[in-house]
C-alpha cells in the first residue's frame, strides 16, 4: 500500500503541494527573490489561497484544508527562518 492510497488522493496532493511550496520558498529565499519575512508569509498565503480556491470541494472542507496547510507551513517556515537571515519589518 502506498501513501497516496492510505491518505486519499486529495490529502496526498495537498501534502505534495505543501512540500513543493516549502522547496519553492527555500529557493526564492536562497536566490534573494524573497528577503523579507513578511514577503515570505504573504507569498505563502497567496499560494495557499489560490490552491484552495481551485479545489472542487465544499466550502467547509476547503476551510479545514486551508487551516491544515497553514499549520504545516508554519512549522516548516520556522525552520526556514532559522536557516536563513531574513529582514523583518517592524
N, C-alpha and C positions, 0 to 999 in steps of 0.2 A: 504494500500500500504506500502510495506516495503522499507527500504533504498536501498537495492540491486536492487529492481525493478525500483526505481526512478533514480538511478545513472547509471544503466547499470552494467552488470556483471564484465567487465574488470576494470572499475573505482572502483567498490566496492572491488575487490580483491587487487587492488593497495593500497587502503586506509588501508585495513586489514593488508597487508604486512608491510606497513609503521609503523603502530602502534605496530605490533608484533616485528618489528626491534627495536623500541624505548624501549619496555619492555626487549628485549634481551640485548641491550646495557646497560640499567639500572642495570640489574642483573650482567652483566660482570664487570661493574664498582664497584658494591657493593661487589663482591667476589674478587676484585683486579686482575681479569684477564686482564682487560684493565685499565691502570692507567696513561697513558699519553694522553693528549688532541689530539695529532697527531695520536696516535694509534686508538683512537675512530673515528676520521674523516676518516682515511684510511680504517678502518673496515667497516664503513657505506658506503663509496664509493664503495668498493669491493662488498658488498652485493647488493647494488642497481644495479651495473653493471651486476652482474650475473643474477639477477631477470629480468632485462630489456632484456638481451640477449636471455633469454628463452621464451620471449613472441613472439607469432606468429602474428606480426603486421608489417606494413610498417615502413621503416627506419625513416621517418619524424615523424610519430606518436610515435615511441619509443623515439625520442629526446625530444618531448614535454612531455611525461610521465616522463622521467628521470629528466627534469628540475623541473617539478611539485613536484616530490618526494624529490628532493634536497631542494627545498624551504620549504616544510612541515617539513622535517627532521631538517633543520637549526633552525627553530622556536622551535621545541621540544628539540633539543640539547642544546640550550641556557639555557633552564630551568634545564636540567640535569647538565650542567656545573656549574650553580649557586648552585645546590643542593649538589653536590659532590666536594671535593677538588681534583683536578687533577693536575698532574705535566705538565709543558709546556716546550717544547724545545725552546730555543732562537736561 
